[in-house]
Amino acid sequence: MNWEYYIAELSKDELGKIALPIFIIALLIEVFVARRSQKQLYNGKDTLVSLSMLIIAAFVEFLPKLLAFTVFMYLHEYSPLQEVIQRQWWAWILLFFLDDFSYYWFHRMNHEVRLFWAGHVVHHSSEYLNFGTALRQGVGERLHKFLFWLWLPLLGFDALMIFVMISINLFYQFWVHTELVNKLPNWFEAIFNTPSHHRVHHASNIRYLDCNHAGVLIIWDKWFGTFSAEQNADKPVYGLTKNIDSFNPAYVATHEYWSIWKDIRRAKKWSDKLKYIFYAPGWSHDGVDQRAKTLRKKSNNPF
């Protein structure tokens, strides 16, 4: 197997190299604007943790990303549609929707399966929403992420095409991590993920838990019942339902895995042990059910 060839092909996806300096400049501008307007949008230690998570996630993702790219190339060879999909303009448009659909389910499962949540919770552990938080990437989720895109090469989309679209999607998502932008025009809010929609996603309010998993298009949340609009009377409170109160990068990256392990050890039945892995965060075999859907049902406020 020629790994040098696969690495060379993967390196053709250059958006990440271009995007990072743009993101850093945007972060510095947001810090400047926040200080000028006297808004407490940043915390120095918190931002350092976010940047640390970005670096750690990049290292962790390298091998899974390379493996996924290789598998995508192999699967593409078996696609009956590989001669039909040839990077035409309409193929890119179709891939845009299919990629965003894949991202929605990847993101949603990161919130509804506790093992996946353990890899994603890093991104939600900040009590601030800013461009620094956008860079606070989940570490463990890099290991299972690409499983949700495996079906696309079988439809005829080549590996590089898929990875470029994933990068475009992530580039868009950076800009919704801000409190400086209020609601956008109604037509845009109705179709696209926006800062308002994503503030809901990062909030720990019961009304907002596990809502708005969109990448670019908010329509998936509306169609599949996970949409919640930002309410002026219920200002988003960022962070976790139980914040970790730590700036230790190692702890931030791994704390939920340790929590799962502790729960598994104290459960007596194997069925309960498995539920701690695959049920949504908040489930307990011997305590109060703290899952998002349960909490909303008790509060008589489904969304």
C-alpha positions in Angstrom: 0.0 0.0 0.0 1.5 3.3 -1.1 0.9 5.6 1.9 2.9 8.4 0.3 0.4 8.5 -2.6 -2.6 8.7 -0.2 -0.9 11.5 1.8 -0.1 13.4 -1.3 -3.7 13.1 -2.5 -5.1 14.1 0.9 -2.8 17.1 1.0 -4.6 18.5 -2.1 -7.4 19.6 0.3 -5.7 22.9 1.1 -8.7 24.8 2.6 -7.5 24.0 6.2 -4.1 25.6 5.6 -5.8 28.7 4.2 -8.5 28.8 6.9 -6.4 28.7 10.0 -4.7 32.1 9.7 -8.1 33.6 8.7 -9.6 32.1 11.9 -6.8 33.4 14.1 -7.1 36.9 12.6 -10.9 36.8 13.1 -10.4 35.7 16.7 -8.1 38.7 17.4 -10.6 41.0 15.8 -13.4 39.6 17.9 -11.3 40.1 21.1 -10.6 43.7 20.1 -14.3 44.4 19.3 -15.4 42.8 22.6 -13.0 44.9 24.6 -14.1 48.1 22.8 -17.7 47.3 23.5 -16.9 46.2 27.1 -18.4 42.7 26.6 -16.9 39.8 28.5 -16.7 37.3 25.7 -13.3 35.9 26.4 -11.3 34.4 29.2 -7.5 34.0 28.7 -7.2 30.5 30.3 -10.3 29.3 28.5 -9.0 30.4 25.1 -5.6 28.8 25.7 -7.5 25.5 26.4 -9.4 25.9 23.2 -6.2 26.4 21.2 -4.7 23.4 23.0 -7.7 21.2 22.0 -7.2 22.3 18.4 -3.6 21.2 18.4 -4.3 17.9 20.1 -7.3 17.1 17.9 -5.1 17.7 14.8 -2.6 15.2 16.0 -5.2 12.6 17.0 -7.1 13.0 13.7 -4.2 12.5 11.3 -4.2 8.7 11.2 -8.0 8.3 11.2 -8.3 10.9 8.5 -5.6 9.2 6.4 -7.3 5.8 6.9 -10.7 7.2 6.0 -9.4 8.8 2.9 -7.8 5.5 1.9 -11.1 3.6 2.5 -13.0 6.2 0.6 -10.8 5.7 -2.4 -11.3 1.9 -2.3 -15.0 2.2 -1.9 -15.2 4.6 -4.8 -13.6 2.0 -7.0 -16.6 -0.3 -6.3 -19.2 2.4 -7.0 -21.4 1.7 -10.0 -21.8 5.5 -10.3 -18.1 6.4 -10.5 -18.3 7.1 -14.2 -21.4 9.3 -13.7 -20.1 11.5 -11.0 -17.1 13.4 -12.5 -17.0 16.6 -10.4 -19.6 18.3 -12.5 -21.2 21.5 -11.1 -24.4 19.6 -10.3 -22.4 16.9 -8.6 -20.8 19.5 -6.2 -24.3 20.9 -5.4 -25.6 17.4 -4.7 -22.6 16.6 -2.6 -23.1 19.8 -0.6 -26.5 18.6 0.5 -25.4 15.0 1.1 -22.4 16.1 3.1 -24.4 18.4 5.3 -27.0 15.6 5.9 -24.1 13.4 7.0 -22.8 16.1 9.3 -26.2 16.5 10.9 -26.4 12.9 11.9 -22.8 12.7 12.9 -23.3 15.8 15.1 -26.6 14.6 16.5 -25.3 11.1 17.4 -22.4 12.9 19.2 -25.1 14.2 21.5 -27.3 11.2 21.8 -24.8 8.4 22.2 -22.7 8.8 25.4 -19.5 7.2 24.0 -19.6 9.6 21.1 -20.5 12.5 23.5 -17.3 11.7 25.4 -15.4 12.7 22.3 -17.5 15.7 21.5 -18.1 17.2 25.0 -14.7 19.1 24.7 -16.3 21.4 22.2 -19.1 22.3 24.7 -17.0 22.6 27.8 -16.3 26.3 27.4 -18.6 28.7 29.3 -18.1 31.2 26.5 -19.2 31.3 22.9 -16.7 32.9 20.6 -14.3 32.2 17.8 -11.9 30.5 20.3 -14.7 28.1 21.2 -15.1 27.3 17.5 -11.5 26.1 17.5 -12.0 23.9 20.6 -12.4 20.7 18.6 -13.6 17.5 20.2 -10.6 15.1 20.4 -12.1 11.7 20.7 -14.7 12.3 18.0 -11.9 12.3 15.5 -11.8 8.5 15.8 -15.4 7.8 14.7 -16.2 10.9 12.7 -15.6 9.6 9.1 -17.9 6.6 9.6 -20.8 8.9 8.8 -19.5 9.7 5.4 -18.7 6.1 4.3 -21.8 5.9 2.1 -20.8 8.9 -0.1 -17.9 7.2 -2.1 -20.3 4.3 -2.9 -22.6 6.9 -4.6 -19.7 7.8 -6.9 -18.1 10.8 -5.1 -14.3 10.5 -5.0 -12.4 10.8 -1.7 -10.8 14.2 -2.4 -14.2 15.7 -3.5 -15.8 14.5 -0.2 -12.9 15.8 2.0 -13.0 19.2 0.3 -16.7 19.5 0.9 -16.2 18.5 4.6 -13.7 21.3 4.9 -16.0 23.8 3.3 -18.7 22.8 5.7 -16.4 23.2 8.7 -15.2 26.6 7.4 -18.8 27.9 7.4 -19.4 26.6 10.9 -16.6 28.7 12.4 -18.5 31.9 11.8 -21.6 30.9 13.7 -19.7 30.8 17.0 -20.2 34.4 18.1 -22.4 36.6 20.2 -21.6 39.7 18.2 -24.1 38.9 15.5 -27.7 39.1 16.3 -30.4 37.4 14.2 -30.0 37.6 10.4 -32.8 38.2 7.9 -35.8 35.9 8.4 -35.3 34.1 5.0 -31.6 33.3 6.0 -32.6 32.1 9.5 -35.2 29.8 8.0 -32.7 28.0 5.8 -29.2 28.3 7.2 -27.4 27.7 10.5 -26.7 31.1 12.0 -25.1 32.5 15.2 -28.5 32.7 16.7 -29.2 29.0 16.0 -25.8 28.0 17.2 -26.0 29.9 20.4 -28.9 27.6 21.2 -26.8 24.6 20.4 -24.1 25.6 22.9 -26.6 26.5 25.6 -27.2 24.4 28.7 -30.7 25.7 29.3 -33.2 22.8 29.4 -35.1 24.3 26.5 -32.1 24.2 24.3 -30.3 21.0 25.2 -29.4 18.8 22.2 -30.9 21.1 19.6 -29.7 22.7 16.4 -27.1 20.2 15.2 -26.9 21.8 11.8 -23.7 22.3 9.9 -24.7 24.7 7.1 -28.5 24.1 6.7 -30.9 24.3 9.7 -33.5 22.5 7.6 -32.4 19.1 8.9 -33.2 20.1 12.5 -36.6 21.4 11.5 -37.4 18.2 9.5 -36.1 15.7 12.2 -37.5 17.5 15.2 -34.4 18.9 16.9 -34.9 22.6 16.2 -35.3 25.2 18.9 -35.3 29.0 18.3 -33.4 31.4 20.4 -35.7 33.1 22.9 -35.1 36.6 24.2 -36.8 35.6 27.5 -34.4 32.6 27.9 -30.9 33.8 27.2 -28.5 31.0 26.4 -26.2 29.9 29.3 -23.1 28.3 27.8 -21.2 25.3 29.0 -22.3 22.0 30.3 -25.2 21.1 32.7 -22.4 20.4 35.2 -19.3 22.4 34.2 -15.9 20.8 34.8 -14.2 23.9 36.2 -10.8 22.9 34.9 -8.3 24.4 32.5 -6.2 21.3 32.4 -6.1 20.2 28.7 -5.6 16.5 29.5 -8.6 16.6 31.9 -10.8 18.6 29.4 -10.0 16.1 26.7 -10.7 12.9 28.7 -13.0 13.7 31.6 -16.1 12.1 30.2 -14.4 8.9 29.3 -13.4 8.6 33.0 -16.9 9.4 34.0 -18.3 6.6 31.7 -15.8 4.2 33.2 -16.8 5.0 36.7 -20.5 4.5 35.9 -19.8 1.1 34.1 -17.9 -0.1 37.2 -20.7 0.7 39.6 -23.4 -0.9 37.4 -24.1 -4.5 38.3 -25.9 -5.7 35.2 -24.2 -6.0 31.8 -27.3 -4.4 30.2 -26.8 -1.3 32.4 -23.1 -1.2 31.6 -23.9 -1.1 27.9 -26.5 1.6 28.4 -23.9 3.8 30.0 -22.0 3.5 26.8 -24.7 3.7 24.2 -27.6 5.6 25.8 -27.7 9.4 25.8 -25.7 11.3 28.4 -27.7 11.7 31.7 -29.1 8.2 31.8 -28.6 6.4 35.2 -29.6 2.9 36.4 -29.9 4.0 40.0 -30.6 7.8 39.9 -32.7 10.5 38.3 -32.8 10.4 34.5 -31.1 13.5 33.4 -31.3 13.0 29.6 -32.2 16.1 27.6 -35.5 14.7 26.3 -36.5 13.6 29.8 -35.7 17.0 31.3 -37.7 18.9 28.7 -40.6 16.6 29.2 -40.6 17.2 32.9 -40.4 21.0 32.4 -43.4 20.9 30.0 -41.3 22.7 27.4 -40.4 20.3 24.6 -38.6 23.1 22.7 
